[in-house]
């Protein structure tokens, strides 16, 4: 364990509040919290959590830094992010190993998450020279009209345990090149990965005198979280988590007329048509449902299979599930590691009990796995169910896949959309008509809709997020950067008269 922790600066007890440089860590005045590994339940290290005074100290430094950072040319800001990406490249294996240790992801997924951070840094560097505004044609002679984008301020970023570092990069690197400063509250279940990231970027911030541009506060919801979402000094809160959490955040931020980017729960589905390439569909469904032990917001939770191939496809799926190696995620052969903690295991068992009581049938898995003492391991589970069961309508953050037959595509799309969430979706078909129907305005109602690939594994180049109770926010690529800036419309009169718009005359 020390071979993972020491290169990343993780000590037995760590400060939970910092403003960037090596000497920017605060003592942390809140209660101490120990981070336990879901692999074996053993303690990794402790964090002295931030309290209200620590939060105020961080916010003061962040606000001071913003006034300097917003005046740095955007391409120069991009070079700072580039250096941070290089630091991540140099420590990809170590940080990925810590993600595995603290979040329970298999090694490939742990390192893949760090690679996503690196990719996001590269994207942000290019973006720093492309923060474009538009020129509009004025109806008034000798007038020029255009729009430009300005930094917004201090951005609060609240992340979840399942992607303990990548989601921060989605937000922080975009916000930074846009001229904002960042205040990060990571999940209390995975605080050490956040501390490690700040250790990695500290020399860069110190070298360029950038204290307060990237900030960290780890603390209890009552001491830090509630302050953040209600703080008018944070004009934008980007929050990733459950629909319940998002509702609380959205209401608190809206109450003070702030902005929010909400990336919340998903109840993602795959539709497999009779003409599908079943090998592709099988592999995509397996990874979507089992990857990260079903703890992705884009995990596949419902599978609609056309009735004519349903039984044969499900039989293949059962066989594939039976080949999934469950155990220590550090082992090369492991495909599925543990759930994050004991509560997650209990919630999965409660969901399966509800499914049975509501008429569903567990046809594979569903049991706890006791392969590693102290760990939180379960079997991935297949449940024959109906889409309208209350438990199917809810998101359970665990590897449960509900199997639902359908007769025609219209029926499948209607059921697919008939859930409160709207994040990711996929169809497997060789029919151009079926694919286009699924992608049309009358098709999938999700923020992400795929053809012949699964629901998880989105690339950073596209805007990421969903509709309905998923929150409506967008992060990462495309024009998601606009959420981190304020738009300003400008009109310049270079003539010698003062014509009014809409043909109005007001002569004195």
N, C-alpha and C positions, 0 to 999 in steps of 0.2 A: 504493500500500500504506500509506503514512504517513497518508493521509486516514482509513483505517480504524483504524490503531493508536493514533495520538496522542489522539483523544478518549476512548479507553478506558484511557489511562495505560500502554500497552505501550511499553517502552523497548527499546533494542537488547539489553540484558541485564537480566533481571528476577529478583527473589527468588522462590524456590519455597516459602517458608514464611511464614505470617502469621497474626495473631490478630484481624484485623478492621479496626480503625481505621487511618487513614493512617500513623500512627507505629508500627503494630503489626507491620510487616514485619521479619523477621529477615534477617540477611545471607546465609544459605544457605551451608553449608560443604561441601556435596557437589560432585560433578563437574558441570561445565556441560553442558547438553544443548540442542542447536539444534532448533527446530521447523521442519520443512519443509512447504511447501504441496503437497498432492497434485495441485494444478492444473497446476503446471509444475516441481515438484521444487526450487524455489528456497527459500532460507532466509527465514524470516519474522523471528524473533527468538530469543534464547537464554534459558535459565532456569538459575540457580544452584540446583541441586537440594538438597533438605534431606538431612541425614545424621541419625544417631542422636541427636546432641546437640540438633539443631533439633527433632526429634520430641519429645524429652523436654521441651523448653521450651514447645512448643505444648500438650502434654498438661497440664503444670502450670498454664498459663493457663486451659485449658478446665475443669479440675476446680475451680479457684478460682471461675470465672465461674458454674458450675452452681449452687453454693450460693447465689448471689445471684439468678440467673435463675429458679430454680424457685419463688421466693417472689413473683415478679412476677405479679399476677393474669392469668389466661389471656386475657381480653379486651384487656388492655394489651399482652400479647405479640403478639396479633393486630394491633394497630395498628402495631407495629414491622414486621411482615411486610407490612402494607399499604403502608407507606412504601417498602419494598424493591420491591414490585410497581410502585409509581409511578415509581421510578427506572428500572426496566426498561422501562416504557412510554416514558419520555423518551429512551431510548437503544436502542429496538428495532431500528432500521435499522442502527446501528453495530455492535451485538453480533451481529445476524444476519449482517452482512457478514463479521465475523470468523469465525463458524461456517463460512460458505462458504469463506473463505480457508484455514482450518486443517483442516477436516474434508472439504471438497470437495462439500458439499451445494449444490444449486441455490438461487438466491436465495429463492424461495418457501418452500423447506423450511427454510432458515436462519432466516428471519424467523418462520416458523411455529413453530420450536422455542422462540424467545424468547416468542412469544405463549402457548405452552403454559406457560412459567414464570409469565407474568402471570396466566393463568387459575388456575394452582395457588395463587398468592398470594391471589387472590380467594376461592378455596375454603377456604384455611386461615384467612382472616379470619373467615368465617362459622363455621367449625369451632371457633374459639376460644371461642365462647359455647355450644357444644353437646357438650362432653366429658362426656356423660351416663353415670351409673351407674344401676343398677336397685334398686328396693325389692322385697324378697321377704317373703312372709308366714311368720312364725316359728310353729313348732308349740308354742312355750312362751308362756303368758300373760304380758302386760305386757313383752313383748320387741319390739324393733324390729330388723330385719335389712336391711342394704342393702350395696351395693358401691360403691366409688369408685376413681378412677384417679389415680395419682400419676406425676410425671416419673420417667423411668428413669435418666438420667445423661448421660454423654457418648456420642454415637452416631457410629460410624465409617461413612462413606459412601464406597464405592469405585465409580467410574463408568467407563464405556467410551467409546471414541472416537466411536461412531456417534451418540450423543446426548450431546455433551460438556457441556451445561449443563442441559437439561430434567430429566434423571433426578436431578440434584442437587436441583432444586427440588421434585420429587415427595417426596423424603425430607426435605430440610432445612426446608421451610416447615411440614410436618406436625410434625416433631420439635420445632421452635421453639415453636409454639403449645402443644404438649404440655408444655413446660417443660424440654426437653432442650437441650444444647449439641451442636454438630456439628463433627466433624473430617473434612474432605473430602480424599480422595486421588483426583485425577482421573487419567485415562489419560495416560501419558507421551507419547502420540501427539498429544494435543490439550491441552497445559497452558496455552496462552495464553488460551483462552476462560475457563478457571477463574480465572486471574489478573485478567482483565477484569471478571468478575462481582464479585470481591472489591473491586476499585477502585470499582465502581458503588455497592456497599452501604457502603463505608467511611465516608462522611460521616454516614450515618444512625447507624451504630454509635458513631462518635465523639461525635455530638451527644447521645446518650443514655447514654454511658459504658458501653458493652456490649462491651468488649474481651474476647475469649475465648469469646463465644457462637457465632460463626461463624469457623471456623479452616480453614486450608489447609496441606497438606503435599504437595509434589511431590517424589518421590524414587524411587530404584531399589527394586525389590521387596525386596531383601535388607536395605536400610537403613530402609525405611518400611513397605512392605506386610506383610512377615512380622511385624514388630513389632505392627502394628495388629491383625491377626487373632488374635495370641496374647496380647494385652494385656488382663488382667482389669479394667482401668480403663475399658474400653469394653464395657459389658454387651450392646450390640447392634452387629452389623456388618451393614450393608446393602450387598450386592455385586452388581454387574451385569457380566456377561461370559460367557465360554464355560462349557460344562459341565465341562470339565477344571479350569478355575480355580475354579468353584463347589465342586467336590468337595474341593479343597485347603482352601478357606475354611471350608466346612461342617465338615470334620473337625477343623480347628484350633480353631474356635470351640466346637464341642461338647465337645472335650477339656477345656476349662476351664469347662464348664457355662454358656457364654454363649448368646445368642440370635443367629440370623441370618435375614436376609431375602435370599433368593437369587433373582435374576431372571436366568435363564441362557438357553441356546440354544433355538431353536425350529425345528421342521421342519414348518412350517405348510402346510396344504392347503386347496384349494377343491374342492368337489364341484359339478359342473354337471350337473343332471338334464335329461332330454330336454324337459321342459316349461318350462325356465328362460327368463327374459327374457335372450336372448343378448347384447343390447347392454349391459345392466348387467353381466353376467358378464364380458364382454370387457374393459370399461373397468376394472372392479375388479381383474381378474387382471393387466392391464398395469401398473397403478400398484403393486399389491402386489408384483410380481416385479421391476419396474424402478426404482421409487422408491428414492431414496438408494443407487442402484446395487446394490440387493439386499443392503444392509448394515444392515437393520433386524432386530431379533430377531423381529419379526412379518412379515417378508417372506414372500411366497408362494413356496414351494419345490417343491410338488407340486400337480399339477392332474389331478383325476379327472373325465373327461368320459364321459357315457353313450354307449355304442357307436353307437347309432343316429344321433347328431349329431356324433360324434367328428371325423371327417375334415373336415366342413364347418366346424366350430368352430375346429379347428386351422389350417385355411387362412386364416380371418379373423384368427387370432392372429398368424400369420406376416406377414400384410399389415400389421397394426398395429405389430409389432416393426420392420418395415422403415421405418416413419415416425418412429421415435424418434430425435431429434436428440441426438447424443453430442458432448460437447466442454466448453469452458470453462464452468463452472457460473454464472459471472457474466453470461453472455450471456442475453438475454431468451428466445431461442428454444430454449435447451438444456433437455432433459427429463432427461438422465442425465449426471452428472458422472463424476469418476474414482473408482476404488477408493482406499483410504486410503494404500497404499504398494506398493512392488514385491513385497513378500512376499505381499500379498493377490492380486496378479496371478498370481504363481507358484502359489499354492494353488488358484486357479481352474483354471489350466491342468492341474495335477496331477489335480484332480477330474474334468475332462473326459477326460483320458487314462484314468483308472480306469473311467469310465462306458463308454467305448468298449471297453475290454478285458473288461468284465463283460457286454457284450451290448447296451449302449445305443447309440442312433444320434443324433448331432447333426443336427438338421434345420434349424437356423438359428443363425447367429452362431458364437461360440466363439473369435473371433480377437482379438488385440490391436489397438488403434486408435492410430495414431501421429499423430493430428491436432495435438496440442500437444506440442512438444518437452519432454521431461522429465516429462510427466504420466503417470498410471497409468490409462489408458483401455482399456476392453474392450467388445466387443459383447455385448449381452444375448443369452442363449443358451437355445434350446429343445432338449430331449433326449427322444426317445421311449425309455421305460424301463419296467422292472417295479419294483414297490414293494419287492420283497425283495432288490434289488441292494444290496450293502454300501455303495456310495457314496450311494445314495438314502436309506439308513437314517441317514446322518450329515448334519450341517449344514455346508454350505460357505457362507461369508460372502461371497457374490458373486451376480450376477444370472443364476443357472442355474435353469431351471424344468423339472422332470421331468413328462412327459405320460404319463398312464396311463389306458387305457380301462376301463370297467366295464359290466356288464350290468344288475345290479339294485342298489338302494340298500343292502341288507344287505351285499352284497359290498364296496361302496364304503366303508361305515362301518368294516367289519372291517379293510380295508387302511389306511384313514385312521388308525386307532388303532394300527396295527402298526408303530410306530416308538418309539424310547426317549424322545422329547421330547413335551411336551404343552402348548404355549403357546396358539396361536391357530388358529381353524378357521372355515370358512364353507361354506354351502350356497346354491346358487341354484336355486330351484324356485318354481313358482306353486301347488304343492300344499300345503295346510295339513297334511295327514297326513305328508308328507315332512319338512316343517319341524319339526313337533312330534316326529317320530321322531328327527331329528338332535339336538334339544335335550333329549331325554329321558335318563334315567339309562343307557339302553342305546345312546345315540348318541355324540356326540363326547366324548372323554375329556380335552379341553383346558380350561384355565382360562378361555378366551374362546371363545365359539361364536356365530357371526353368521348371520343369514338375509338374503340378497340385498344384503349389503355384503361387502367383502373382508376379508382377515385383518389388514391394517395400518390405522393411523389411529385407535387407541382414544381415546375421550374420557376426560378426567381424572376425571369424576364417578364412574366405576366403579373397583372395585379391579382393579389390573393385575397379572397374573402367571399362572403355569402350573403344571402337574403333572408328575409323573415326573422326568426329568432336567432339566426346566426349573427345578426347585428348590422349588416349593411356596410361595414367598414372595408377598406382595401389597403393592403400593405405590399411591400416589395416593389415589383416592376411596373411597366407601362407608365401611366401618368399618376401613380399613387403618390408621387412626391408633392403634388399640389395640396394635399391635405396638411402638409407641414409648413405651408406658407400662406401669406395673406395676399389676395389679389387686389390690385389697384388699377383703376381705369383713369387714364390721363388724356386731357384734351389741351392742345396748344393752339392759340390763335396768333398767327404770324402776319395777319392783315392789319388794316387800319379802321375797320368797321366792327360792329358788334352784332352780327345777326344771331337771332335766337333759333333754337331747334323747333321743329314742328311748324315752322312758318309763322310763329307768333310775332306780332309787332307791339312794341312798347316804347313809343317815342315820347321824348320830353320836349 
